[in-house]
Amino acid sequence: MGYSCAQAAANRLAMIMEYNYNRSTNTWTNENGEIYFYEIGDENSDGAITGTVYEIMNDTRGSTRPCGSFRINPDGEVACFPELNQPMRAASKGEIVLPKHPKPVI
């Protein structure tokens, strides 16, 4: 069984992650070179997507620290999503961002 959420929320998350510039579907680098990832939390009865954003620390242990929570409302509006890079912030508002960084071909 998969994760259930509203289609508009799922579409918005996919739009944001199109600009992650990494090979992972839930990891991105901000303008300062800091690396972040998100984990989706429990399903929400209203169809929203919620979860936690973590920073991958630059240490030898690969430690992480929580940076805050995110919420994409059922209608696709991003209520909060900390530490996104500029193209991802624009995508979170529904703005068209060009050019999209090409994904590497493996």
N, C-alpha and C positions, 0 to 999 in steps of 0.2 A: 504494500500500500504506500502511496506517495504522499507528498505534502499538499494539502488543499489550501488554495487561496483564490482571491478574485482574479479574473483574467487581466484586468487593467493593472493591478498591482504586479502581477508576474511580468507583464509586458514592460512596465517601467523598470523593474529590476534588470531585465535583460538588456534594455536600452542603456542603462547606466554601465553595466558590465561590458558592453561592447567597447568601452574606452579604458579598459583596465591595463592595457599594454603588457600584460603578463600572459603566460600560458595557462594559468589557472583560472577557473571560473569564479572564484571568490577572493582573489588576492590582487592588490594593486599597489602602485608606488605613487607617492605624492610628489609635488614639485621639489621637496627637499631631499628626495631619495629615500624617505622612510617607507617601509613596507607594512601594509595593513591587510587584514583579512576579516571576513565576517562569518558568523555562524548564525543560521536561522534558528529561532526559538520554537516554541510550541505553536501549533495551529491556533488561529484566532477565529472565533465564531463569526465575526463580521467580515472575514475575508482579507484582512490586512496581513502584511508580512512584517514581522518584528524579529529582532535579534540583537546580537552584540558585535561591536567592532573591536578588534584587537590589533595592537602594534607588535610586530616581530622585532624584538630588541637586537641591537647590534652587539651581541656578546658571544662568547664561545659556546654557551649552553643553548642558544636558540630560544631564550626565554621570550614569553609574550606578556603583555599587560593589557587589560581592558581599557578602551578609550571612550566608551559610551555605547548607548543603544541606538538602534535605527528603527524607523517605522515608515512603511509605505502603506498609505491608506487604501481601502478597497477601490476607490476611484482612481488610483494611480498617483495621487498627490504624495510627494515625499514630505512627511512631517519633520523628520530629522534623519541625518545620515552623516556622522562626523568623518572628517579626514579624507574626503574625496578630492581628487585632483581637479583642475579647472574644467577639462572636457566632461568629466563625470558629473560635476556640479551643474553644468549647463544641461546635460542630458536629464538630470534629475528634475529639472524645471520644464522639460519638454522642448528645449531649444535644439535646433539642428546644429550639430557640430561637425564641421568639415575642415580638413580631411581627417578621416578616421585612420588611426595608426594601423597599418596592415598586420594581420596576425601571421606569425611565422608558419611556413609550410613545412611539415615534418615528413 
